[in-house]
Amino acid sequence: MLYVQIAGLIVLYLGIYYMTGAIVSRWVPAISRSIPLTVLVGFFCYFFLFAVAALPLKLTLCPLSALSMLWRVILLLLALVFALTVRKTWRQRLSSFIALFKGRGKYILFLFLALVFVQVFLVNLNDESYALWDQAYYIGDASTSLYTNTISQYDPYTGRILSRLNPEYLLETYQNHTAVMCQIFGLHPLVENLTVMASVVVILYNLVAWELGLTLFRGNRAKGLLMTGFLTLLNFFSFNLYTAAEFLLIRPSEGKTILAVLILPTLLLFFLKTITEYQPATWWVCSFLVILGSFGLNMSAIYMIPFEISAFYLPLAVKERKFSIFLRLLVLLIPCVVMAAAYLLTKHKVFIYIQ
């Protein structure tokens, strides 16, 4: 029964991401043409929405049950908005989904799904506790929050109540999402984080790899599949400090992993689409949405993202001799600057005392 619940929750998570992405596609129509892109953009918008909902309750020391109730309401509202959004296009969307399993392309799709399934299966067979302190934090924070009905008010390593909220993780809400979903569905954090979210991250990583392949090889699905397969072999057989294989295969459910294998590669994907598909505004908006959703997942994004997007857009602005590209870069940097300032402020000046 537990395996059925796990599989159902994985499908539910991906469905919620698609639902969120489909709503956003009203303002970014290009993503609606691709199920993977809709899911990816929806993933970041979903966690941005959760951060917006969770932070006020976290900072005011509200009980976890209050956040869980609020999130139930928001999920119902999302479902309602989704139904209203796709009421005129649901037949077209369903037909497009069914068409994926027909024609010559179905064999490539089946191979891709098989490749993803093998990776998810192998990752879940891993019993290696490689990063003990990190795993203890993610599981400990969610567990103490769940069993004390609080939001990050207890030390995940000792179980003792904190004198004030930990400033290092104050603005991160990823682990709070684990606690909320565990409270809603009655799961242990070990299951939700190390099985459900680990599987989801592996699946999303492969969607990014697939879309990168399609972008680099001009929509050639066979070459996109080969690239995804090559990256799979690279991850499994080149364990080193210069790739994200360690994070993806040994600790896929952690915030650092999401930064390494989802946030940064997705920004690369949208930049490549900017310069190859001649829809700069569209993919710039998608990049902005990714950046907004990244901080609640892992706060290291405030340092990593500015370096990455500057390396992308500054040379492009010089090459194209367009000041508008530089302005778009500045807009992309605004959330990073705001969150960096908030992080420094809450780490050194403003404290949320519990006792």
C-alpha positions as YAML, in Angstrom:
chain: A
units: angstrom
residues:
- id: 1
  name: MET
  ca: [0.00, 0.00, 0.00]
- id: 2
  name: LEU
  ca: [2.88, 2.36, 0.81]
- id: 3
  name: TYR
  ca: [4.35, 1.88, -2.68]
- id: 4
  name: VAL
  ca: [1.01, 2.77, -4.25]
- id: 5
  name: GLN
  ca: [0.84, 5.89, -2.09]
- id: 6
  name: ILE
  ca: [4.39, 6.86, -3.09]
- id: 7
  name: ALA
  ca: [3.68, 6.36, -6.80]
- id: 8
  name: GLY
  ca: [0.43, 8.28, -6.50]
- id: 9
  name: LEU
  ca: [2.14, 11.18, -4.73]
- id: 10
  name: ILE
  ca: [4.85, 11.36, -7.41]
- id: 11
  name: VAL
  ca: [2.17, 11.55, -10.10]
- id: 12
  name: LEU
  ca: [0.24, 14.09, -8.03]
- id: 13
  name: TYR
  ca: [3.29, 16.33, -7.62]
- id: 14
  name: LEU
  ca: [4.01, 16.27, -11.35]
- id: 15
  name: GLY
  ca: [0.32, 16.92, -12.04]
- id: 16
  name: ILE
  ca: [0.32, 19.93, -9.71]
- id: 17
  name: TYR
  ca: [3.43, 21.30, -11.44]
- id: 18
  name: TYR
  ca: [1.74, 20.87, -14.82]
- id: 19
  name: MET
  ca: [-1.42, 22.49, -13.49]
- id: 20
  name: THR
  ca: [0.55, 25.49, -12.20]
- id: 21
  name: GLY
  ca: [2.51, 25.75, -15.46]
- id: 22
  name: ALA
  ca: [-0.68, 25.59, -17.50]
- id: 23
  name: ILE
  ca: [-2.06, 28.55, -15.54]
- id: 24
  name: VAL
  ca: [1.17, 30.50, -16.11]
- id: 25
  name: SER
  ca: [1.05, 29.65, -19.83]
- id: 26
  name: ARG
  ca: [-1.72, 32.22, -20.22]
- id: 27
  name: TRP
  ca: [1.02, 34.84, -19.85]
- id: 28
  name: VAL
  ca: [3.83, 32.76, -21.39]
- id: 29
  name: PRO
  ca: [2.06, 30.91, -24.22]
- id: 30
  name: ALA
  ca: [5.21, 29.31, -25.65]
- id: 31
  name: ILE
  ca: [5.55, 26.83, -22.77]
- id: 32
  name: SER
  ca: [2.09, 25.36, -23.39]
- id: 33
  name: ARG
  ca: [3.40, 23.72, -26.58]
- id: 34
  name: SER
  ca: [5.60, 21.42, -24.51]
- id: 35
  name: ILE
  ca: [4.52, 19.27, -21.57]
- id: 36
  name: PRO
  ca: [8.09, 19.16, -20.13]
- id: 37
  name: LEU
  ca: [8.41, 22.94, -20.27]
- id: 38
  name: THR
  ca: [4.99, 23.41, -18.71]
- id: 39
  name: VAL
  ca: [5.94, 21.07, -15.86]
- id: 40
  name: LEU
  ca: [9.34, 22.73, -15.33]
- id: 41
  name: VAL
  ca: [8.02, 26.28, -15.22]
- id: 42
  name: GLY
  ca: [5.12, 25.09, -13.06]
- id: 43
  name: PHE
  ca: [7.58, 23.52, -10.59]
- id: 44
  name: PHE
  ca: [9.30, 26.84, -9.92]
- id: 45
  name: CYS
  ca: [6.07, 28.85, -9.84]
- id: 46
  name: TYR
  ca: [4.60, 26.31, -7.42]
- id: 47
  name: PHE
  ca: [7.46, 26.65, -4.96]
- id: 48
  name: PHE
  ca: [7.44, 30.44, -5.31]
- id: 49
  name: LEU
  ca: [3.76, 30.41, -4.42]
- id: 50
  name: PHE
  ca: [4.48, 28.14, -1.46]
- id: 51
  name: ALA
  ca: [7.24, 30.46, -0.23]
- id: 52
  name: VAL
  ca: [4.87, 33.43, -0.43]
- id: 53
  name: ALA
  ca: [2.28, 31.51, 1.59]
- id: 54
  name: ALA
  ca: [4.68, 29.95, 4.10]
- id: 55
  name: LEU
  ca: [7.04, 32.79, 5.04]
- id: 56
  name: PRO
  ca: [4.50, 35.05, 6.81]
- id: 57
  name: LEU
  ca: [3.29, 32.12, 8.93]
- id: 58
  name: LYS
  ca: [6.84, 30.97, 9.61]
- id: 59
  name: LEU
  ca: [7.99, 34.43, 10.71]
- id: 60
  name: THR
  ca: [4.98, 34.91, 12.97]
- id: 61
  name: LEU
  ca: [5.52, 31.50, 14.63]
- id: 62
  name: CYS
  ca: [2.17, 30.09, 13.52]
- id: 63
  name: PRO
  ca: [1.52, 26.34, 13.93]
- id: 64
  name: LEU
  ca: [2.23, 23.99, 11.04]
- id: 65
  name: SER
  ca: [-1.43, 22.99, 10.94]
- id: 66
  name: ALA
  ca: [-2.35, 26.57, 10.00]
- id: 67
  name: LEU
  ca: [0.05, 26.45, 7.04]
- id: 68
  name: SER
  ca: [-1.25, 23.03, 6.03]
- id: 69
  name: MET
  ca: [-4.82, 24.28, 6.06]
- id: 70
  name: LEU
  ca: [-3.86, 27.35, 4.06]
- id: 71
  name: TRP
  ca: [-2.03, 25.18, 1.54]
- id: 72
  name: ARG
  ca: [-5.04, 22.88, 1.14]
- id: 73
  name: VAL
  ca: [-7.13, 25.93, 0.26]
- id: 74
  name: ILE
  ca: [-4.52, 27.23, -2.19]
- id: 75
  name: LEU
  ca: [-4.27, 23.84, -3.90]
- id: 76
  name: LEU
  ca: [-8.05, 23.76, -4.30]
- id: 77
  name: LEU
  ca: [-7.99, 27.28, -5.73]
- id: 78
  name: LEU
  ca: [-5.20, 26.24, -8.11]
- id: 79
  name: ALA
  ca: [-7.30, 23.32, -9.30]
- id: 80
  name: LEU
  ca: [-10.28, 25.62, -9.84]
- id: 81
  name: VAL
  ca: [-8.23, 28.20, -11.75]
- id: 82
  name: PHE
  ca: [-6.69, 25.41, -13.81]
- id: 83
  name: ALA
  ca: [-10.13, 24.07, -14.71]
- id: 84
  name: LEU
  ca: [-11.26, 27.54, -15.77]
- id: 85
  name: THR
  ca: [-8.02, 28.13, -17.68]
- id: 86
  name: VAL
  ca: [-8.12, 24.95, -19.78]
- id: 87
  name: ARG
  ca: [-11.89, 24.61, -20.16]
- id: 88
  name: LYS
  ca: [-11.65, 25.65, -23.83]
- id: 89
  name: THR
  ca: [-8.42, 23.83, -24.65]
- id: 90
  name: TRP
  ca: [-8.65, 20.60, -22.65]
- id: 91
  name: ARG
  ca: [-9.58, 18.54, -25.73]
- id: 92
  name: GLN
  ca: [-6.59, 19.92, -27.61]
- id: 93
  name: ARG
  ca: [-4.27, 19.26, -24.65]
- id: 94
  name: LEU
  ca: [-5.60, 15.72, -24.24]
- id: 95
  name: SER
  ca: [-5.22, 15.04, -27.96]
- id: 96
  name: SER
  ca: [-1.65, 16.36, -27.90]
- id: 97
  name: PHE
  ca: [-0.84, 14.09, -24.96]
- id: 98
  name: ILE
  ca: [-2.35, 11.02, -26.65]
- id: 99
  name: ALA
  ca: [-0.51, 11.88, -29.88]
- id: 100
  name: LEU
  ca: [2.78, 11.44, -28.04]
- id: 101
  name: PHE
  ca: [2.08, 7.71, -27.89]
- id: 102
  name: LYS
  ca: [1.31, 7.40, -31.60]
- id: 103
  name: GLY
  ca: [3.40, 7.49, -34.75]
- id: 104
  name: ARG
  ca: [7.15, 7.06, -35.07]
- id: 105
  name: GLY
  ca: [7.90, 9.21, -32.08]
- id: 106
  name: LYS
  ca: [6.23, 6.79, -29.65]
- id: 107
  name: TYR
  ca: [9.26, 4.49, -29.62]
- id: 108
  name: ILE
  ca: [11.53, 7.37, -28.67]
- id: 109
  name: LEU
  ca: [9.08, 8.37, -25.94]
- id: 110
  name: PHE
  ca: [8.94, 4.82, -24.57]
- id: 111
  name: LEU
  ca: [12.75, 4.64, -24.53]
- id: 112
  name: PHE
  ca: [12.91, 7.99, -22.73]
- id: 113
  name: LEU
  ca: [10.37, 6.85, -20.13]
- id: 114
  name: ALA
  ca: [12.27, 3.59, -19.67]
- id: 115
  name: LEU
  ca: [15.51, 5.53, -19.20]
- id: 116
  name: VAL
  ca: [13.90, 7.73, -16.56]
- id: 117
  name: PHE
  ca: [12.33, 4.75, -14.80]
- id: 118
  name: VAL
  ca: [15.70, 2.96, -14.57]
- id: 119
  name: GLN
  ca: [17.30, 6.04, -13.03]
- id: 120
  name: VAL
  ca: [14.49, 6.49, -10.50]
- id: 121
  name: PHE
  ca: [14.68, 2.79, -9.63]
- id: 122
  name: LEU
  ca: [18.45, 2.81, -9.12]
- id: 123
  name: VAL
  ca: [18.42, 6.04, -7.12]
- id: 124
  name: ASN
  ca: [15.84, 4.57, -4.76]
- id: 125
  name: LEU
  ca: [17.98, 1.48, -4.26]
- id: 126
  name: ASN
  ca: [20.79, 3.65, -2.93]
- id: 127
  name: ASP
  ca: [21.34, 3.23, 0.80]
- id: 128
  name: GLU
  ca: [24.38, 5.48, 0.98]
- id: 129
  name: SER
  ca: [24.13, 8.28, 3.54]
- id: 130
  name: TYR
  ca: [26.75, 10.45, 1.91]
- id: 131
  name: ALA
  ca: [25.97, 13.82, 3.47]
- id: 132
  name: LEU
  ca: [24.93, 12.97, 7.03]
- id: 133
  name: TRP
  ca: [24.58, 16.54, 8.28]
- id: 134
  name: ASP
  ca: [22.57, 17.68, 5.26]
- id: 135
  name: GLN
  ca: [20.24, 14.69, 5.31]
- id: 136
  name: ALA
  ca: [19.81, 15.06, 9.06]
- id: 137
  name: TYR
  ca: [18.81, 18.69, 8.59]
- id: 138
  name: TYR
  ca: [16.18, 18.13, 5.90]
- id: 139
  name: ILE
  ca: [14.63, 15.13, 7.65]
- id: 140
  name: GLY
  ca: [15.12, 16.51, 11.18]
- id: 141
  name: ASP
  ca: [13.59, 19.91, 10.45]
- id: 142
  name: ALA
  ca: [10.53, 18.40, 8.78]
- id: 143
  name: SER
  ca: [10.16, 15.74, 11.50]
- id: 144
  name: THR
  ca: [10.38, 18.15, 14.44]
- id: 145
  name: SER
  ca: [8.00, 20.56, 12.71]
- id: 146
  name: LEU
  ca: [5.56, 17.75, 12.01]
- id: 147
  name: TYR
  ca: [5.55, 16.20, 15.47]
- id: 148
  name: THR
  ca: [5.51, 19.49, 17.40]
- id: 149
  name: ASN
  ca: [3.09, 21.28, 15.04]
- id: 150
  name: THR
  ca: [5.52, 24.16, 14.57]
- id: 151
  name: ILE
  ca: [7.45, 25.58, 11.63]
- id: 152
  name: SER
  ca: [11.23, 25.18, 11.96]
- id: 153
  name: GLN
  ca: [11.25, 26.09, 15.65]
- id: 154
  name: TYR
  ca: [13.29, 23.10, 16.83]
- id: 155
  name: ASP
  ca: [16.93, 22.12, 16.32]
- id: 156
  name: PRO
  ca: [16.82, 19.27, 13.78]
- id: 157
  name: TYR
  ca: [19.98, 17.70, 15.25]
- id: 158
  name: THR
  ca: [19.11, 17.71, 18.95]
- id: 159
  name: GLY
  ca: [15.34, 18.06, 19.03]
- id: 160
  name: ARG
  ca: [15.55, 21.00, 21.43]
- id: 161
  name: ILE
  ca: [13.52, 24.13, 20.90]
- id: 162
  name: LEU
  ca: [15.52, 27.03, 19.49]
- id: 163
  name: SER
  ca: [15.83, 30.40, 21.18]
- id: 164
  name: ARG
  ca: [15.28, 32.03, 17.77]
- id: 165
  name: LEU
  ca: [14.61, 30.85, 14.21]
- id: 166
  name: ASN
  ca: [17.78, 29.73, 12.46]
- id: 167
  name: PRO
  ca: [18.83, 32.71, 10.28]
- id: 168
  name: GLU
  ca: [20.74, 30.45, 7.89]
- id: 169
  name: TYR
  ca: [17.55, 28.73, 6.76]
- id: 170
  name: LEU
  ca: [14.98, 31.35, 7.70]
- id: 171
  name: LEU
  ca: [14.03, 32.24, 4.12]
- id: 172
  name: GLU
  ca: [14.17, 28.67, 2.80]
- id: 173
  name: THR
  ca: [10.79, 26.94, 2.71]
- id: 174
  name: TYR
  ca: [11.58, 23.70, 0.88]
- id: 175
  name: GLN
  ca: [11.83, 21.67, 4.11]
- id: 176
  name: ASN
  ca: [8.63, 23.33, 5.35]
- id: 177
  name: HIS
  ca: [6.88, 22.05, 2.23]
- id: 178
  name: THR
  ca: [7.94, 18.53, 3.20]
- id: 179
  name: ALA
  ca: [6.40, 18.97, 6.64]
- id: 180
  name: VAL
  ca: [3.16, 20.34, 5.17]
- id: 181
  name: MET
  ca: [2.75, 17.54, 2.65]
- id: 182
  name: CYS
  ca: [3.54, 14.94, 5.31]
- id: 183
  name: GLN
  ca: [0.84, 16.41, 7.54]
- id: 184
  name: ILE
  ca: [-1.66, 16.49, 4.69]
- id: 185
  name: PHE
  ca: [-1.01, 12.95, 3.41]
- id: 186
  name: GLY
  ca: [0.10, 11.24, 6.61]
- id: 187
  name: LEU
  ca: [3.59, 10.34, 5.37]
- id: 188
  name: HIS
  ca: [6.86, 10.20, 7.28]
- id: 189
  name: PRO
  ca: [9.40, 12.84, 6.15]
- id: 190
  name: LEU
  ca: [11.85, 10.06, 5.23]
- id: 191
  name: VAL
  ca: [9.35, 8.79, 2.66]
- id: 192
  name: GLU
  ca: [8.29, 12.18, 1.30]
- id: 193
  name: ASN
  ca: [11.81, 13.59, 1.05]
- id: 194
  name: LEU
  ca: [14.10, 10.66, 0.31]
- id: 195
  name: THR
  ca: [11.69, 8.73, -1.93]
- id: 196
  name: VAL
  ca: [8.99, 10.97, -3.38]
- id: 197
  name: MET
  ca: [10.96, 14.19, -3.86]
- id: 198
  name: ALA
  ca: [14.11, 12.28, -4.80]
- id: 199
  name: SER
  ca: [12.18, 10.58, -7.61]
- id: 200
  name: VAL
  ca: [10.56, 13.85, -8.68]
- id: 201
  name: VAL
  ca: [13.94, 15.62, -8.90]
- id: 202
  name: VAL
  ca: [15.39, 12.80, -11.05]
- id: 203
  name: ILE
  ca: [12.38, 12.98, -13.36]
- id: 204
  name: LEU
  ca: [12.58, 16.77, -13.67]
- id: 205
  name: TYR
  ca: [16.33, 16.59, -14.34]
- id: 206
  name: ASN
  ca: [15.66, 14.29, -17.27]
- id: 207
  name: LEU
  ca: [13.01, 16.66, -18.59]
- id: 208
  name: VAL
  ca: [15.62, 19.45, -18.55]
- id: 209
  name: ALA
  ca: [18.14, 17.18, -20.31]
- id: 210
  name: TRP
  ca: [15.52, 16.23, -22.91]
- id: 211
  name: GLU
  ca: [14.63, 19.84, -23.63]
- id: 212
  name: LEU
  ca: [18.31, 20.80, -23.83]
- id: 213
  name: GLY
  ca: [18.80, 18.05, -26.40]
- id: 214
  name: LEU
  ca: [15.83, 19.21, -28.46]
- id: 215
  name: THR
  ca: [17.08, 22.81, -28.32]
- id: 216
  name: LEU
  ca: [20.67, 21.97, -29.30]
- id: 217
  name: PHE
  ca: [19.65, 19.56, -32.06]
- id: 218
  name: ARG
  ca: [16.84, 21.64, -33.56]
- id: 219
  name: GLY
  ca: [13.96, 19.48, -32.38]
- id: 220
  name: ASN
  ca: [15.47, 16.13, -33.39]
- id: 221
  name: ARG
  ca: [13.93, 13.79, -30.81]
- id: 222
  name: ALA
  ca: [16.28, 10.89, -31.53]
- id: 223
  name: LYS
  ca: [19.32, 13.07, -30.86]
- id: 224
  name: GLY
  ca: [17.60, 14.52, -27.81]
- id: 225
  name: LEU
  ca: [17.16, 10.97, -26.49]
- id: 226
  name: LEU
  ca: [20.81, 10.16, -27.22]
- id: 227
  name: MET
  ca: [21.93, 13.25, -25.33]
- id: 228
  name: THR
  ca: [19.77, 12.31, -22.35]
- id: 229
  name: GLY
  ca: [21.22, 8.80, -22.43]
- id: 230
  name: PHE
  ca: [24.76, 10.16, -22.66]
- id: 231
  name: LEU
  ca: [24.18, 12.41, -19.64]
- id: 232
  name: THR
  ca: [22.83, 9.39, -17.76]
- id: 233
  name: LEU
  ca: [26.02, 7.42, -18.47]
- id: 234
  name: LEU
  ca: [28.12, 10.46, -17.58]
- id: 235
  name: ASN
  ca: [26.37, 10.78, -14.22]
- id: 236
  name: PHE
  ca: [26.67, 7.11, -13.36]
- id: 237
  name: PHE
  ca: [30.28, 6.63, -14.48]
- id: 238
  name: SER
  ca: [32.04, 9.95, -13.86]
- id: 239
  name: PHE
  ca: [31.75, 10.64, -10.16]
- id: 240
  name: ASN
  ca: [33.85, 13.79, -9.64]
- id: 241
  name: LEU
  ca: [33.72, 17.32, -8.31]
- id: 242
  name: TYR
  ca: [33.04, 18.87, -11.72]
- id: 243
  name: THR
  ca: [29.62, 17.39, -12.43]
- id: 244
  name: ALA
  ca: [26.39, 17.22, -10.44]
- id: 245
  name: ALA
  ca: [26.38, 13.40, -10.47]
- id: 246
  name: GLU
  ca: [27.15, 13.14, -6.75]
- id: 247
  name: PHE
  ca: [24.14, 15.27, -5.89]
- id: 248
  name: LEU
  ca: [21.77, 13.69, -8.38]
- id: 249
  name: LEU
  ca: [22.49, 10.04, -7.61]
- id: 250
  name: ILE
  ca: [23.28, 10.06, -3.90]
- id: 251
  name: ARG
  ca: [21.25, 12.93, -2.45]
- id: 252
  name: PRO
  ca: [18.72, 14.02, -5.08]
- id: 253
  name: SER
  ca: [16.14, 15.40, -2.66]
- id: 254
  name: GLU
  ca: [18.31, 18.15, -1.13]
- id: 255
  name: GLY
  ca: [18.10, 21.85, -1.90]
- id: 256
  name: LYS
  ca: [21.70, 21.94, -3.14]
- id: 257
  name: THR
  ca: [20.85, 19.22, -5.64]
- id: 258
  name: ILE
  ca: [17.85, 21.15, -6.93]
- id: 259
  name: LEU
  ca: [20.13, 24.15, -7.43]
- id: 260
  name: ALA
  ca: [22.77, 22.07, -9.24]
- id: 261
  name: VAL
  ca: [20.59, 19.87, -11.45]
- id: 262
  name: LEU
  ca: [17.41, 21.92, -11.94]
- id: 263
  name: ILE
  ca: [17.78, 25.65, -11.30]
- id: 264
  name: LEU
  ca: [21.09, 26.31, -13.06]
- id: 265
  name: PRO
  ca: [20.47, 23.93, -16.02]
- id: 266
  name: THR
  ca: [16.96, 25.32, -16.54]
- id: 267
  name: LEU
  ca: [18.35, 28.86, -16.74]
- id: 268
  name: LEU
  ca: [20.86, 27.56, -19.29]
- id: 269
  name: LEU
  ca: [18.00, 25.97, -21.24]
- id: 270
  name: PHE
  ca: [16.01, 29.20, -21.40]
- id: 271
  name: PHE
  ca: [19.09, 31.18, -22.41]
- id: 272
  name: LEU
  ca: [19.74, 28.76, -25.27]
- id: 273
  name: LYS
  ca: [16.12, 29.15, -26.35]
- id: 274
  name: THR
  ca: [16.58, 32.91, -26.21]
- id: 275
  name: ILE
  ca: [19.38, 32.81, -28.77]
- id: 276
  name: THR
  ca: [18.01, 30.00, -30.97]
- id: 277
  name: GLU
  ca: [14.25, 30.50, -31.12]
- id: 278
  name: TYR
  ca: [14.17, 34.28, -31.44]
- id: 279
  name: GLN
  ca: [11.62, 34.79, -28.68]
- id: 280
  name: PRO
  ca: [13.82, 36.64, -26.19]
- id: 281
  name: ALA
  ca: [10.98, 38.16, -24.19]
- id: 282
  name: THR
  ca: [9.25, 34.80, -23.73]
- id: 283
  name: TRP
  ca: [12.26, 32.94, -22.39]
- id: 284
  name: TRP
  ca: [13.40, 35.95, -20.38]
- id: 285
  name: VAL
  ca: [10.06, 35.82, -18.53]
- id: 286
  name: CYS
  ca: [10.54, 32.09, -17.97]
- id: 287
  name: SER
  ca: [14.01, 32.75, -16.55]
- id: 288
  name: PHE
  ca: [12.54, 35.37, -14.23]
- id: 289
  name: LEU
  ca: [9.98, 32.84, -12.96]
- id: 290
  name: VAL
  ca: [12.71, 30.27, -12.35]
- id: 291
  name: ILE
  ca: [14.71, 32.81, -10.34]
- id: 292
  name: LEU
  ca: [11.68, 33.78, -8.26]
- id: 293
  name: GLY
  ca: [11.03, 30.14, -7.37]
- id: 294
  name: SER
  ca: [14.66, 29.27, -6.65]
- id: 295
  name: PHE
  ca: [15.22, 31.05, -3.33]
- id: 296
  name: GLY
  ca: [12.69, 29.06, -1.32]
- id: 297
  name: LEU
  ca: [14.33, 25.88, -2.61]
- id: 298
  name: ASN
  ca: [17.93, 26.79, -1.82]
- id: 299
  name: MET
  ca: [19.31, 30.13, -0.67]
- id: 300
  name: SER
  ca: [22.69, 29.49, -2.32]
- id: 301
  name: ALA
  ca: [20.87, 30.55, -5.49]
- id: 302
  name: ILE
  ca: [21.33, 34.20, -4.48]
- id: 303
  name: TYR
  ca: [25.06, 33.79, -5.11]
- id: 304
  name: MET
  ca: [25.12, 31.28, -7.98]
- id: 305
  name: ILE
  ca: [22.43, 32.70, -10.24]
- id: 306
  name: PRO
  ca: [23.99, 36.19, -10.72]
- id: 307
  name: PHE
  ca: [27.26, 34.64, -11.90]
- id: 308
  name: GLU
  ca: [25.50, 32.32, -14.32]
- id: 309
  name: ILE
  ca: [23.10, 34.75, -15.95]
- id: 310
  name: SER
  ca: [25.76, 37.48, -16.15]
- id: 311
  name: ALA
  ca: [28.00, 35.05, -18.03]
- id: 312
  name: PHE
  ca: [25.08, 34.48, -20.40]
- id: 313
  name: TYR
  ca: [23.60, 37.90, -21.03]
- id: 314
  name: LEU
  ca: [26.58, 40.27, -20.82]
- id: 315
  name: PRO
  ca: [28.41, 38.69, -23.81]
- id: 316
  name: LEU
  ca: [25.09, 38.50, -25.67]
- id: 317
  name: ALA
  ca: [24.44, 42.20, -25.05]
- id: 318
  name: VAL
  ca: [27.92, 43.07, -26.34]
- id: 319
  name: LYS
  ca: [27.59, 40.80, -29.38]
- id: 320
  name: GLU
  ca: [24.12, 42.03, -30.35]
- id: 321
  name: ARG
  ca: [24.90, 45.63, -29.31]
- id: 322
  name: LYS
  ca: [21.50, 45.90, -27.68]
- id: 323
  name: PHE
  ca: [21.07, 47.82, -24.45]
- id: 324
  name: SER
  ca: [17.69, 46.10, -23.95]
- id: 325
  name: ILE
  ca: [19.47, 42.80, -23.27]
- id: 326
  name: PHE
  ca: [21.52, 44.47, -20.54]
- id: 327
  name: LEU
  ca: [18.33, 45.92, -19.03]
- id: 328
  name: ARG
  ca: [16.74, 42.48, -18.98]
- id: 329
  name: LEU
  ca: [19.79, 41.16, -17.18]
- id: 330
  name: LEU
  ca: [19.39, 43.89, -14.57]
- id: 331
  name: VAL
  ca: [15.74, 42.92, -14.07]
- id: 332
  name: LEU
  ca: [16.76, 39.28, -13.62]
- id: 333
  name: LEU
  ca: [19.28, 40.36, -10.99]
- id: 334
  name: ILE
  ca: [16.74, 42.37, -8.96]
- id: 335
  name: PRO
  ca: [15.25, 39.33, -7.12]
- id: 336
  name: CYS
  ca: [18.78, 38.13, -6.32]
- id: 337
  name: VAL
  ca: [19.75, 41.51, -4.86]
- id: 338
  name: VAL
  ca: [16.52, 41.77, -2.84]
- id: 339
  name: MET
  ca: [16.86, 38.26, -1.41]
- id: 340
  name: ALA
  ca: [20.58, 38.74, -0.69]
- id: 341
  name: ALA
  ca: [19.73, 41.89, 1.25]
- id: 342
  name: ALA
  ca: [16.94, 40.08, 3.12]
- id: 343
  name: TYR
  ca: [19.30, 37.21, 3.94]
- id: 344
  name: LEU
  ca: [22.02, 39.50, 5.29]
- id: 345
  name: LEU
  ca: [19.47, 41.51, 7.25]
- id: 346
  name: THR
  ca: [17.87, 38.48, 8.90]
- id: 347
  name: LYS
  ca: [21.26, 36.89, 9.57]
- id: 348
  name: HIS
  ca: [22.93, 39.87, 11.25]
- id: 349
  name: LYS
  ca: [20.28, 42.41, 12.27]
- id: 350
  name: VAL
  ca: [16.74, 41.04, 12.55]
- id: 351
  name: PHE
  ca: [16.04, 37.92, 14.63]
- id: 352
  name: ILE
  ca: [12.78, 36.05, 15.23]
- id: 353
  name: TYR
  ca: [12.84, 34.99, 18.86]
- id: 354
  name: ILE
  ca: [10.84, 31.97, 19.99]
- id: 355
  name: GLN
  ca: [11.48, 32.03, 23.73]
...
